[in-house]
Amino acid sequence: MHADDHTRRTFLAGLGTAVAGSLAGCQSGFDPLADTALDETAATQFRQGLLNRGYTDRSIPAAVEKRWSLPTNRGDHTAAKGSPVLAPTGDLLVADDTGRIRALSTDGEVRWATTFTDAGRGSHGTPAVANGTAYIGAYDGAVSAIDVETGRRRWRTELGDAIGASPTYYNGVLYVAVEHAAPSGSVAAVDAATGSVQWRDTRPTNHPHSTVALDREHGVLLFGSNDGRVYAWTFPGLERAWTYDTGDDVKAPVAVDDGVAVVPSWAETITAVDVTDGSMRWEFETGADAMCAPAVHDGTVYVGSHDDHLYALDRDTGEEQWRFETGGWLIGSVVATPDHVLVGSYDTHLYAVDRATGDLAWAVENRGHVSSAPLVTADAIYYTERAVDGDPDRPGMCYALTPA
């Protein structure tokens, strides 16, 4: 582990290495839209942006082969694992369930590795990258800021008992869903420069795993929770707006598109909720629990289920357009590209499916359950899996696929 160090950047000069984060309620004077010296938007973050839509405009190859693989996840917890992101340095950043974050070259070489938590479940989140910093939460309930060039930690803020979600970055502030032991939960706004808590709402949410979505057009911040509800606040006012009860756990990120929040639920449903008032627009019944992060693009929702199927649904009506059957649960993250949909399965495969028809384009067999969001770059596709049967001696790998 790298020792904590002061950054070379002026906005963090002189900071300490830990910040208390035990505030409850709203900090007076906090303005989410105030001008800051920090980046307005993240260079990259989970689900391709503030709305969790999971779309990339990069096309994938007609056929692929494995270029390299690197041991990564070793835990037995079955939740979705963290996803690779591409940093401005050109390196991949991967946080894993051992509690470390690594910078990897596109050839699979480890540039640096930093252990930022000793929590038993490590981290299942994906870093948000801005200001030359990777922001990541962990199952110790803390958010850490890591220098992307050196791997040195800039600050660490304790927010609760566990963080399973990924941070959402906007205008110098991190919005984080936090789990508490009661069980309960909260959402916090954290200053990206200092790690100080600017605002918090501690309504009982029963362990929120769902990454925050921020819809600036409609002025709403929202996420899902294990109590089956979606919670929404106004933005930038951060006043409680509405809740919607799906009837069972909401563990996946909620995707937002054109005023519609797409909500997978353990109630065996995919529900479209109006972000302005929390009313239901439509509900689609799957054959089992749904905790797969949906992708939304061009009026279509792509989402998976524990019933082993990937579905394409009309965003406005919920009507099924096609379904694709795999050999296992789909609990990770769907990624839509211009012509295809990528999704990993518990049957150890990563699938590429034609967006228009639902036909298989190609599939790659791996060794563990594929439950991360694939990262598509100009040259490759990167993704991670969980350990084989949760055996630390048979770790899940990080893979690179290149054109065959």
Secondary structure as the mmCIF struct_conf table of DSSP 4:
data_model
#
loop_
_struct_conf.conf_type_id
_struct_conf.id
_struct_conf.beg_label_comp_id
_struct_conf.beg_label_asym_id
_struct_conf.beg_label_seq_id
_struct_conf.end_label_comp_id
_struct_conf.end_label_asym_id
_struct_conf.end_label_seq_id
HELX_LH_PP_P HELX_LH_PP_P1 HIS A 2 ASP A 4
BEND BEND1 ARG A 8 ARG A 9
HELX_RH_3T_P HELX_RH_3T_P1 THR A 10 LEU A 12
TURN_TY1_P TURN_TY1_P1 ALA A 13 GLY A 14
BEND BEND2 THR A 17 THR A 17
STRN STRN1 VAL A 19 VAL A 19
BEND BEND3 GLY A 25 GLY A 25
STRN STRN2 CYS A 26 CYS A 26
HELX_LH_PP_P HELX_LH_PP_P2 GLN A 27 GLN A 27
TURN_TY1_P TURN_TY1_P2 SER A 28 GLY A 29
TURN_TY1_P TURN_TY1_P3 PRO A 32 LEU A 33
BEND BEND4 ALA A 34 ALA A 34
BEND BEND5 ALA A 37 LEU A 38
BEND BEND6 GLU A 40 GLU A 40
STRN STRN3 THR A 41 THR A 41
BEND BEND7 ALA A 43 ALA A 43
STRN STRN4 THR A 44 THR A 44
HELX_RH_3T_P HELX_RH_3T_P2 PHE A 46 GLN A 48
BEND BEND8 GLY A 49 GLY A 49
TURN_TY1_P TURN_TY1_P4 LEU A 50 LEU A 51
STRN STRN5 TYR A 55 TYR A 55
BEND BEND9 ASP A 57 ASP A 57
BEND BEND10 ALA A 62 ALA A 63
STRN STRN6 VAL A 64 ASN A 73
BEND BEND11 ALA A 79 ALA A 79
HELX_LH_PP_P HELX_LH_PP_P3 ALA A 80 GLY A 82
STRN STRN7 VAL A 85 LEU A 86
TURN_TY1_P TURN_TY1_P5 PRO A 88 THR A 89
BEND BEND12 GLY A 90 GLY A 90
STRN STRN8 LEU A 92 ALA A 95
TURN_TY1_P TURN_TY1_P6 ASP A 97 THR A 98
BEND BEND13 GLY A 99 GLY A 99
STRN STRN9 ARG A 100 LEU A 104
TURN_TY1_P TURN_TY1_P7 THR A 106 ASP A 107
BEND BEND14 GLY A 108 GLY A 108
STRN STRN10 VAL A 110 THR A 115
TURN_TY1_P TURN_TY1_P8 GLY A 120 ARG A 121
STRN STRN11 ALA A 128 ALA A 130
TURN_TY1_P TURN_TY1_P9 ASN A 131 GLY A 132
STRN STRN12 THR A 133 GLY A 137
TURN_TY1_P TURN_TY1_P10 TYR A 139 ASP A 140
BEND BEND15 GLY A 141 GLY A 141
STRN STRN13 ALA A 142 ASP A 147
TURN_TY1_P TURN_TY1_P11 VAL A 148 THR A 150
STRN STRN14 ARG A 153 GLU A 158
BEND BEND16 GLY A 160 ASP A 161
STRN STRN15 ALA A 162 ALA A 162
BEND BEND17 ALA A 165 ALA A 165
HELX_LH_PP_P HELX_LH_PP_P4 SER A 166 PRO A 167
STRN STRN16 THR A 168 TYR A 170
TURN_TY1_P TURN_TY1_P12 ASN A 171 GLY A 172
STRN STRN17 VAL A 173 HIS A 180
TURN_TY1_P TURN_TY1_P13 ALA A 181 PRO A 183
STRN STRN18 SER A 184 ASP A 191
TURN_TY1_P TURN_TY1_P14 ALA A 192 THR A 194
STRN STRN19 VAL A 197 ASP A 201
BEND BEND18 ASN A 206 ASN A 206
BEND BEND19 SER A 210 SER A 210
HELX_LH_PP_P HELX_LH_PP_P5 THR A 211 VAL A 212
STRN STRN20 ALA A 213 ASP A 215
TURN_TY1_P TURN_TY1_P15 ARG A 216 GLY A 219
STRN STRN21 VAL A 220 GLY A 224
TURN_TY1_P TURN_TY1_P16 ASN A 226 ASP A 227
BEND BEND20 GLY A 228 GLY A 228
STRN STRN22 ARG A 229 THR A 234
TURN_TY1_P TURN_TY1_P17 PHE A 235 GLY A 237
STRN STRN23 ARG A 240 ASP A 245
BEND BEND21 GLY A 247 ASP A 248
BEND BEND22 ALA A 252 ALA A 252
HELX_LH_PP_P HELX_LH_PP_P6 PRO A 253 VAL A 254
STRN STRN24 ALA A 255 ASP A 257
TURN_TY1_P TURN_TY1_P18 ASP A 258 GLY A 259
STRN STRN25 VAL A 260 SER A 265
TURN_TY1_P TURN_TY1_P19 TRP A 266 GLU A 268
STRN STRN26 THR A 269 ASP A 274
TURN_TY1_P TURN_TY1_P20 VAL A 275 ASP A 277
STRN STRN27 MET A 280 GLU A 285
BEND BEND23 GLY A 287 ALA A 288
HELX_LH_PP_P HELX_LH_PP_P7 CYS A 292 CYS A 292
STRN STRN28 ALA A 293 ALA A 293
HELX_LH_PP_P HELX_LH_PP_P8 PRO A 294 PRO A 294
STRN STRN29 ALA A 295 HIS A 297
TURN_TY1_P TURN_TY1_P21 ASP A 298 GLY A 299
STRN STRN30 THR A 300 GLY A 304
TURN_TY1_P TURN_TY1_P22 HIS A 306 ASP A 307
BEND BEND24 ASP A 308 ASP A 308
STRN STRN31 HIS A 309 ASP A 314
TURN_TY1_P TURN_TY1_P23 ARG A 315 THR A 317
STRN STRN32 GLU A 320 GLU A 325
BEND BEND25 GLY A 327 GLY A 328
BEND BEND26 GLY A 332 GLY A 332
STRN STRN33 SER A 333 SER A 333
STRN STRN34 VAL A 335 ALA A 336
BEND BEND27 PRO A 338 ASP A 339
STRN STRN35 HIS A 340 GLY A 344
TURN_TY1_P TURN_TY1_P24 TYR A 346 ASP A 347
BEND BEND28 THR A 348 THR A 348
STRN STRN36 HIS A 349 ASP A 354
TURN_TY1_P TURN_TY1_P25 ARG A 355 THR A 357
STRN STRN37 LEU A 360 GLU A 365
BEND BEND29 ARG A 367 GLY A 368
STRN STRN38 VAL A 370 VAL A 370
BEND BEND30 SER A 372 SER A 372
HELX_LH_PP_P HELX_LH_PP_P9 ALA A 373 PRO A 374
STRN STRN39 LEU A 375 VAL A 376
BEND BEND31 ALA A 378 ASP A 379
STRN STRN40 ILE A 381 THR A 384
STRN STRN41 GLU A 385 GLU A 385
HELX_RH_3T_P HELX_RH_3T_P3 VAL A 388 GLY A 390
TURN_TY1_P TURN_TY1_P26 PRO A 392 ASP A 393
BEND BEND32 ARG A 394 ARG A 394
STRN STRN42 GLY A 396 PRO A 403
#
